[in-house]
């Protein structure tokens, strides 16, 4: 069993914020692979579950997807509670989050590291430790520190859908590659999809 976390802020007013791209990623995975409906729980998270097929060696892997329902800066509380409930080790946790230091539509995978000013990651590091896998989803940087808060809490613009929708589609399409043991396989597959989309 693995736990995949989408970071974001709860509530309709935040739904299309750049800061909520982590929510959007796990929603796309759930929809593309026929996972269960999102249900509220006593663990301060919306939960969806399902299975993905690992190819090498071929097997089915149960995935728990969550969207913490506490605000971003308290995400670690919800993730820690879910980990305890399902008895999921830190090595089996993957977190999808927005990344200011990557250009829009770029994606990188890393394990461990610092929070780099991200309140959601800072909370996770505090409550569960830092050695989880991170799917860094690039949203770009507004150019000045004082612009960061309104930028990440602003909605994606209509023109940004030109890269956002293909990115989320590719993340969902290639999600099972995260089970293959080599994170570069997933990142490369997404990169190839998006390169092809840009050529068309």
C-alpha positions in Angstrom: 0.0 0.0 0.0 1.2 3.5 -0.8 0.0 6.9 0.3 -0.1 9.7 -2.3 -0.8 13.2 -1.0 -2.1 16.2 -2.9 -1.3 19.4 -1.2 -3.7 22.3 -1.3 -6.1 24.4 0.7 -9.7 23.3 1.3 -12.8 25.1 0.1 -14.3 26.3 -3.2 -12.5 29.6 -3.0 -9.1 27.9 -3.3 -10.0 25.3 -5.8 -8.3 26.8 -8.9 -5.4 28.4 -7.0 -1.9 27.6 -8.2 -1.1 26.5 -4.7 -3.7 23.7 -5.2 -2.1 22.0 -8.1 -1.3 19.1 -5.8 -5.0 18.6 -5.2 -5.6 18.7 -8.9 -2.9 16.0 -9.6 -4.4 13.4 -7.3 -7.9 14.3 -8.5 -6.7 13.6 -12.1 -5.2 10.3 -11.0 -8.4 9.2 -9.2 -10.6 10.1 -12.2 -8.3 8.5 -14.8 -8.0 5.2 -13.0 -11.5 4.7 -11.6 -10.6 5.1 -8.0 -13.4 5.3 -5.4 -15.3 8.5 -4.8 -13.7 11.1 -2.6 -15.0 10.6 1.0 -14.5 12.7 4.1 -12.9 11.0 7.1 -12.1 11.6 10.7 -8.5 12.0 9.7 -8.8 15.6 8.4 -8.6 14.4 4.8 -10.7 13.5 1.8 -9.8 9.9 0.8 -10.0 8.0 -2.5 -8.5 4.5 -3.1 -7.8 2.2 -5.9 -5.2 0.0 -7.6 -2.6 0.5 -10.2 -0.7 -2.2 -12.0 3.1 -2.4 -11.5 4.7 -3.9 -14.6 8.1 -5.0 -13.3 7.5 -7.4 -11.5 3.8 -7.4 -12.6 1.6 -6.9 -9.6 -1.3 -4.8 -8.4 -0.6 -2.1 -5.9 -3.2 -0.4 -3.6 -3.0 3.4 -3.6 -4.6 5.6 -1.0 -5.0 9.2 -2.3 -5.7 12.0 0.1 -6.4 15.7 0.0 -5.9 17.2 3.5 -8.9 19.2 4.6 -6.8 21.3 7.1 -5.1 24.3 5.6 -1.7 23.9 3.9 0.4 24.9 6.9 -1.2 22.1 8.9 -1.0 19.4 6.2 1.5 17.4 8.3 -1.2 16.7 11.0 -3.5 15.0 8.5 -0.8 13.1 6.7 0.6 11.8 10.0 -2.9 10.6 11.1 -3.5 8.8 7.8 -0.1 7.1 8.0 -0.8 5.9 11.5 -4.3 4.7 10.6 -3.2 2.7 7.5 0.2 1.8 9.0 2.0 3.3 6.0 5.8 3.8 6.3 7.4 7.1 5.3 9.2 5.3 2.4 5.7 4.7 0.8 4.6 8.3 0.9 4.5 10.5 -2.2 3.5 14.2 -2.1 2.4 16.2 -5.1 2.9 20.0 -4.7 3.4 23.3 -6.5 7.0 24.4 -7.2 7.9 28.0 -7.7 11.4 27.2 -8.7 10.3 25.2 -11.8 9.0 26.8 -15.0 5.3 26.2 -15.7 4.6 22.6 -16.9 8.0 21.3 -15.7 8.0 18.3 -13.4 10.8 16.9 -11.2 10.9 14.1 -8.7 13.1 14.0 -5.6 13.3 12.3 -2.3 13.9 14.3 0.8 15.3 17.8 0.9 14.3 21.1 2.4 10.9 22.9 2.4 12.2 25.9 0.4 9.7 28.2 2.0 6.7 25.9 1.1 4.4 25.9 4.1 2.9 22.5 3.3 6.3 20.8 3.0 7.4 22.5 6.2 4.4 21.1 8.0 5.1 17.6 6.6 8.7 17.8 7.6 7.7 18.7 11.1 5.2 15.9 11.6 6.4 13.0 9.5 10.1 13.8 8.6 11.6 14.9 5.3 12.4 11.6 3.6 9.3 11.2 1.4 9.1 11.4 -2.3 8.1 14.7 -3.8 6.5 15.3 -7.2 7.4 18.9 -7.8 4.9 20.5 -10.3 6.3 23.7 -11.8 4.1 26.8 -11.7 6.8 29.4 -12.3 7.8 32.4 -10.1 6.3 35.9 -10.2 9.7 37.4 -10.0 9.8 39.1 -6.6 9.4 37.7 -3.1 6.6 40.1 -2.2 4.5 38.8 -5.1 4.8 35.1 -4.1 1.8 35.0 -1.8 -0.8 36.6 -4.1 0.7 34.6 -7.0 0.3 31.1 -5.4 -3.1 32.0 -3.9 -4.3 33.4 -7.3 -6.2 31.2 -9.8 -4.6 29.8 -12.8 -5.3 32.1 -15.8 -7.3 30.8 -18.7 -4.2 30.8 -21.0 -2.4 28.7 -18.4 -4.8 25.8 -19.2 -2.7 25.3 -22.3 0.0 23.7 -20.2 -1.9 22.8 -17.0 -4.4 20.4 -18.6 -1.8 18.4 -20.5 0.5 18.2 -17.4 -2.3 16.8 -15.2 -3.4 14.4 -18.0 0.1 13.1 -18.3 0.7 12.8 -14.6 -2.5 10.7 -14.4 -1.7 8.6 -17.5 1.8 7.7 -16.2 1.0 7.4 -12.5 1.7 3.6 -12.4 5.3 4.3 -13.5 5.8 5.7 -9.9 5.7 2.1 -8.8 8.5 0.9 -11.0 11.3 1.8 -8.5 13.0 4.4 -10.8 11.6 7.8 -10.4 13.2 9.0 -13.6 10.9 6.6 -15.6 7.9 8.6 -14.5 9.5 12.0 -14.9 10.8 11.1 -18.4 7.4 9.8 -19.5 5.7 13.0 -18.5 8.4 15.1 -20.2 8.1 13.2 -23.4 4.3 13.6 -23.4 4.5 17.3 -22.9 7.3 17.7 -25.6 5.0 15.9 -28.0 2.1 18.1 -27.0 4.1 21.3 -27.6 5.1 20.0 -31.1 1.5 19.4 -32.1 
